[in-house]
Amino acid sequence: MHTFQSEQIPPEPTVEETLLRLIRCLNTSEKVNLIRDAFSMLAERCSFDPLYKLMTQEELEREFEEDDLDLRLHGTSPPTWPGQEIVKLDDLGDHGAWIMDMTGDDTFNLLFGGYDIKIWADDMGIFYLDEIEKQGLPLPSDFAKKGEPIEAIQAEEEKQIKLEFLSFLRYWREIILQTLEKQNPDE
């Protein structure tokens, strides 16, 4: 009878290791669908709101009853985020309504799907600048000194605003994931 040496037997993989290997076998569309399924599963027992600990049981139950992932994610958009310098969402009135207008029914795909969030952040920056201009609100470039190259300052300002929206989207995604991780029943 032949016995195996312990180094010949592969170690028992963890559930996470098995999932990771399986995920690597999926195409992009399948990965996005898997993430959506995971979010739908978690939505039955987890809040997406980082302030879930302050919510009453009734508020949590109402949230769990909502099947629309986009709507549930909308309620978690942060009013401030790291790297925010120029953008002031409060200048737009109800920042949540403006974000909802910007992301619409694509919030889940934007944050967790296959969308290029840099393109979306660039668009948000342009729409933000348009709205600020319509309202006549000042931007740092409005305070340029005489003789300073205003076009160059405005181009740099636009670039900074787009980067701030990229930071906003990444931060939004991260706080949702951190919120879900805190509700992990196995830890």
HELIX and SHEET records of a PDB file:
HELIX    1   1 SER A    6  GLN A    8  5                                   3    
HELIX    2   2 VAL A   15  ARG A   24  1                                  10    
HELIX    3   3 THR A   28  ALA A   43  1                                  16    
HELIX    4   4 TYR A   52  LEU A   54  5                                   3    
HELIX    5   5 GLN A   57  GLU A   65  1                                   9    
HELIX    6   6 LEU A   69  HIS A   74  1                                   6    
HELIX    7   7 LEU A   89  LEU A   92  5                                   4    
HELIX    8   8 HIS A   95  THR A  103  1                                   9    
HELIX    9   9 GLY A  104  ASP A  106  5                                   3    
HELIX   10  10 THR A  107  PHE A  112  1                                   6    
HELIX   11  11 ILE A  117  GLN A  135  1                                  19    
HELIX   12  12 PRO A  140  PHE A  143  5                                   4    
HELIX   13  13 ILE A  150  LYS A  182  1                                  33    
END                                                                             
